[in-house]
Amino acid sequence: MENEDYICPMDVPVTEGVTGAPKLSEVEKLVVRRNSDPSPQEQRHLDMK
């Protein structure tokens, strides 16, 4: 049944209660933040990494 949970995230709406949805939205948030200009606080945080 493990294959049941592994659905291509691109084909699954984030509104669906699928196992992969939360991880996908987390990644999307990071991508959006990466693409948008980070605030000085965030920039400092990124530079420290």
C-alpha positions as CSV (number, residue, x, y, z in Angstrom):
1,M,0.0,0.0,0.0
2,E,3.0,2.3,0.2
3,N,2.7,3.0,-3.5
4,E,-0.7,4.4,-2.8
5,D,0.8,7.3,-0.9
6,Y,3.4,8.0,-3.5
7,I,1.5,10.1,-6.0
8,C,3.3,12.6,-8.2
9,P,2.9,15.9,-6.2
10,M,2.4,17.8,-9.5
11,D,-0.7,15.9,-10.2
12,V,-2.2,16.3,-6.7
13,P,-3.9,19.5,-5.6
14,V,-2.5,20.8,-2.4
15,T,-6.0,20.9,-1.0
16,E,-6.0,17.1,-1.1
17,G,-5.2,15.5,2.2
18,V,-2.3,13.5,0.6
19,T,0.8,12.5,2.5
20,G,3.0,14.5,0.0
21,A,1.0,17.7,0.1
22,P,2.4,19.2,3.3
23,K,6.0,18.6,2.1
24,L,5.2,20.1,-1.3
25,S,3.7,23.2,0.1
26,E,6.7,23.6,2.4
27,V,9.0,23.4,-0.7
28,E,6.8,25.8,-2.6
29,K,7.1,28.3,0.3
30,L,10.8,28.0,0.2
31,V,10.9,28.5,-3.6
32,V,8.7,31.5,-3.4
33,R,10.8,33.0,-0.7
34,R,13.9,32.3,-2.7
35,N,12.5,34.0,-5.7
36,S,11.2,37.1,-3.9
37,D,13.5,39.6,-2.4
38,P,14.3,38.5,1.1
39,S,14.0,41.0,3.9
40,P,17.4,42.1,5.5
41,Q,16.7,39.8,8.4
42,E,16.1,36.8,6.2
43,Q,19.1,37.8,4.0
44,R,21.3,37.8,7.1
45,H,19.9,34.4,8.1
46,L,20.6,33.0,4.6
47,D,24.2,34.4,4.7
48,M,24.9,32.7,8.0
49,K,24.0,29.2,6.5
